[in-house]
Amino acid sequence: MRHKKEGGAAAMTFVVLLIPVLLVCAGLVIDGGYALSAKRRALGYAESAARVAADSLDHGAVRTGSYEVNETVARTRAQAALATSGVTGDVRVSGREVTVEVTIVQQTAILAAFGMPSITVSSTATARSIDAN
């Protein structure tokens, strides 16, 4: 037979153990949502910069019908587009394609209390210059 005092101690132990578990779950939901939002923003920035850069045709190549991207101009335009958005990224140019990768470090709201102060997310987008057709 249990005494009232023992039942209260068991309930208190359960509550004390349950609170950190609930906080971690809340952190995963809330901070996970922030991370997904940051990833979506990174993708938008990468897509925008890649599109701007892919419009940087090499005019000399256009005359010969190759429609390649001017690598120097494309990199400059992509980095400028990223800087306007307040982020940095990696820009790669290959022929008619421009690939931009953006990385964002998202600060956590709850998981910081458990030793995870930030979540790093990245997104990559590729754009291709169009030809005359």
C-alpha positions in Angstrom: 0.0 0.0 0.0 1.3 3.4 -1.0 1.2 6.4 1.2 0.0 9.8 -0.1 3.5 11.1 0.3 5.1 8.5 -2.0 2.5 9.2 -4.7 3.3 12.9 -4.7 7.0 12.2 -5.0 6.4 9.9 -8.0 4.2 12.5 -9.7 6.8 15.2 -9.0 9.6 13.1 -10.5 7.5 12.4 -13.6 6.8 16.1 -14.1 10.5 17.0 -13.5 11.5 14.4 -16.2 8.8 15.4 -18.6 9.5 19.1 -18.7 12.9 18.8 -20.5 11.4 16.3 -23.0 8.6 18.7 -23.8 11.0 21.6 -24.2 13.2 19.6 -26.6 10.1 18.7 -28.6 8.9 22.3 -28.7 12.4 23.3 -29.8 12.4 20.8 -32.6 9.1 22.0 -33.8 9.7 25.8 -33.5 13.4 25.9 -34.4 12.8 23.3 -37.1 10.2 25.6 -38.6 12.7 28.5 -38.5 15.2 26.3 -40.3 12.7 25.3 -43.0 11.9 29.0 -43.5 15.6 29.9 -43.7 16.1 27.1 -46.3 13.2 28.5 -48.4 14.7 32.0 -48.2 18.1 30.6 -49.2 16.5 28.9 -52.2 14.8 32.1 -53.2 18.1 34.1 -53.0 20.0 31.4 -54.9 17.3 31.2 -57.7 17.2 35.0 -58.1 21.0 35.4 -58.2 21.3 32.5 -60.7 18.6 34.0 -63.0 20.3 37.4 -62.9 23.7 35.9 -63.7 22.4 33.6 -66.5 21.4 36.8 -68.3 25.0 37.8 -68.6 25.6 36.5 -72.1 29.1 36.7 -73.7 28.3 39.0 -76.6 31.3 37.7 -78.6 30.0 34.2 -78.2 26.5 35.2 -79.2 27.8 36.4 -82.6 29.1 32.9 -83.2 25.9 31.3 -82.0 27.2 29.6 -78.7 25.2 31.8 -76.2 27.7 31.2 -73.4 27.6 33.2 -70.2 30.3 35.8 -69.6 31.8 34.2 -66.4 33.3 37.4 -64.9 30.1 39.5 -65.5 27.9 36.6 -64.3 29.8 36.2 -61.0 29.8 39.9 -60.4 26.0 40.2 -61.0 25.2 37.1 -58.9 27.3 38.4 -56.0 25.7 41.8 -56.2 22.2 40.2 -56.2 23.2 38.2 -53.1 24.7 41.2 -51.4 21.4 43.1 -52.0 19.7 40.3 -50.1 22.2 40.5 -47.3 23.7 37.0 -47.9 26.8 35.5 -49.5 27.1 32.5 -51.7 29.2 30.4 -54.0 28.8 31.1 -57.8 29.8 28.5 -60.4 29.6 29.2 -64.2 29.8 26.4 -66.7 29.1 27.3 -70.4 25.4 28.4 -70.4 24.6 27.4 -66.8 25.1 29.4 -63.6 24.8 27.6 -60.3 24.5 29.5 -57.0 24.7 28.0 -53.5 23.5 30.1 -50.6 24.2 29.2 -46.9 22.3 30.8 -44.1 23.0 30.3 -40.4 19.6 30.5 -38.5 19.8 31.3 -34.8 17.6 29.0 -32.6 15.1 30.2 -30.1 14.8 27.1 -27.8 17.4 24.6 -28.8 20.1 27.1 -27.8 19.3 26.2 -24.2 20.3 22.6 -25.1 23.7 23.5 -26.7 22.5 24.1 -30.3 22.7 27.9 -30.8 22.2 27.8 -34.6 21.2 25.7 -37.5 23.0 26.0 -40.9 21.0 25.5 -44.0 21.9 25.8 -47.7 20.1 25.8 -51.0 21.4 25.5 -54.6 19.8 26.8 -57.8 20.9 26.6 -61.4 19.8 28.8 -64.2 20.5 28.4 -67.9 20.8 31.2 -70.5 18.4 31.0 -73.3 19.2 31.0 -77.0 17.6 32.9 -79.8 15.0 30.1 -80.4 
